[in-house]
Amino acid sequence: MATPGKTYKRLRNIVLAWLTLVVLGGFLLDIPRINILEHTARNLYFHVPMWFTMMAAFFVSAWHSARYLSSRDRVRDVRALEAARVGAVFGILGLATGIVWARFTWYVGQGIWWNFDPKQTMAAVQLLIYGAYFTLRASVEEPEKRARIAAVYNLFAAACVPFLLYVLPRQMESLHPGAEGNPAFSDITHPIMRVVFYAAVIGFIGLFWVLYTQRVRLAALNERADDIPEP
Amino acid sequence: MKQPFKAWLAGAWAVFEKDLRLELRSRYAVGMLLMFVPASILLILFATGQEPLSPRIQSGLLWIVILFAASIGLGRSFVSEEDRGTVLLLRLHTRASMVYAGKLLFNFFLILVLEAVAVFTMILLLNIEVAHSGLLASTILLGSLGLAGATTLLAALIARAATRGPLLPVLLFPLLVPLLMSVVAGTRHAFEGGFGWGASGEALTTLAAFAGVVITAAVLLFDFVWND
């Protein structure tokens, strides 16, 4: 697994070319001007795919944690950790793009940075859980025990988080499409925007896959380097 | 092993009885909780002064005090086993699920004591009038079940980690956001009055479902924490 095969390299290059096209299309293609949003609507191509990617990373991480507990294979633990790490980066980017977007469109002149939007709150909670996961890992020395305990926490968190999807929207108002009073996503999106948007979702999930597999490779190489005796 | 379920219940009850007896001898956890809760409520009182607080803030403060007290007081339930070196003995004589059930029962009991003290002190010191005591009681019961379920599993995790002290709140609080929002909603309705059972049905069903999911997941995962 340490040396990437031909298919892997080809897929990686496809992802990179794809994302380049998405970024070019996202900035250059004409979009309809909507009141308030204007050109910031292009943020749709970057902000929303970050969430999709974070959710994908979350599932990958939980899946490998579950597989670790049943197989005790150390690669599974590395995969769970790296998926969580890359997922956390996408989560931070998604939160940042969302906060800036809301601040300079809906809240312009009001100076509000943080609003209690359900999706925003859920992202913050998810980032806190990732933080707790990393802290827990740092507190255990022994690799086998650390892998086991971290996997248990990761799965336990995966059981608790879906409740937020049910609880939050009932207690908070939302700026996002589909919430009460806001038109659903399909009503407000121009065909061209949709094409770029779906391409961006695929592209960013592909970027996640590249970063994640590279980090897993790096971890495997580091481990192998540790095994080589000092000359 | 004629009746496996009865044997399981007896084992779980034995773990609970052991913890209760040890607690009655040392009175460490109860004593700490009895001091922590009034102290923090008094701090709230000094900080807010004579200002009348809205029911929403009252119920939020109440549950924040309870969550902090639980995360400090219940973290010891497995650490003490490791310290005394009784883990192996327990592992030999009982199955993992019995230990979890026994500890869960004990922690549930501790949380109920803690909440009784917290609610009583809060009502007394902040002059709260409880409009709907049945709703308050059922919110507290269902909420503490979920709280105990999560705390027991995480306390077992912490006992395995090297640094034991302040880790439990870090692990616990993000998971309890849905629980916190529902108990605060239920408690607020109980304090405010004018809400029947119907208005809080959503909060109560969420709490029951949360407790069910948390305890099921914890029972499934506890094996991996308890056995090496």
Contacts between the chains, C-beta under 8 A, distances in Angstrom:
chain1	res1	chain2	res2	distance
A	69	B	224	5.4
A	121	B	177	7.8
A	125	B	174	5.3
A	125	B	177	5.1
A	128	B	173	7.4
A	128	B	174	3.9
A	129	B	174	4.6
A	129	B	175	7.1
A	131	B	170	7.7
A	131	B	174	8.0
A	132	B	170	5.1
A	132	B	171	4.9
A	132	B	174	5.9
A	135	B	167	7.0
A	135	B	170	5.7
A	135	B	171	7.8
A	136	B	157	7.2
A	136	B	161	6.6
A	136	B	167	6.9
A	136	B	171	6.3
A	139	B	161	4.4
A	139	B	162	5.5
A	139	B	163	4.6
A	139	B	167	6.1
A	140	B	160	7.2
A	140	B	161	5.0
A	140	B	162	5.9
A	141	B	162	5.7
A	145	B	160	6.3
A	148	B	224	5.8
A	148	B	225	7.5
A	149	B	157	5.5
A	149	B	160	5.5
A	149	B	161	6.5
A	149	B	225	6.8
A	151	B	224	7.4
A	152	B	153	7.8
A	152	B	157	6.4
A	152	B	221	4.8
A	152	B	224	5.4
A	152	B	225	5.5
A	153	B	154	7.7
A	153	B	157	6.1
A	153	B	171	6.6
A	155	B	217	7.2
A	155	B	221	6.1
A	156	B	150	7.8
A	156	B	153	6.3
A	156	B	154	7.7
A	156	B	175	7.2
A	156	B	217	5.7
A	156	B	218	7.0
A	156	B	221	5.9
A	157	B	174	7.4
A	157	B	175	6.0
A	159	B	213	5.6
A	159	B	214	6.9
A	159	B	217	4.0
A	160	B	150	7.4
A	160	B	175	4.4
A	160	B	176	7.8
A	160	B	178	6.9
A	160	B	210	7.7
A	160	B	213	7.5
A	160	B	214	6.6
A	160	B	217	8.0
A	161	B	175	8.0
A	163	B	178	3.7
A	163	B	179	8.0
A	163	B	206	6.9
A	163	B	209	7.5
A	163	B	210	5.7
A	163	B	213	7.5
A	164	B	177	6.4
A	164	B	178	5.4
A	166	B	178	7.7
A	166	B	206	6.7
A	167	B	178	4.6
A	167	B	181	5.2
A	167	B	182	6.1
A	167	B	206	5.8
A	168	B	178	8.0
A	168	B	181	7.3
A	170	B	202	6.5
A	171	B	181	6.0
A	171	B	185	6.8
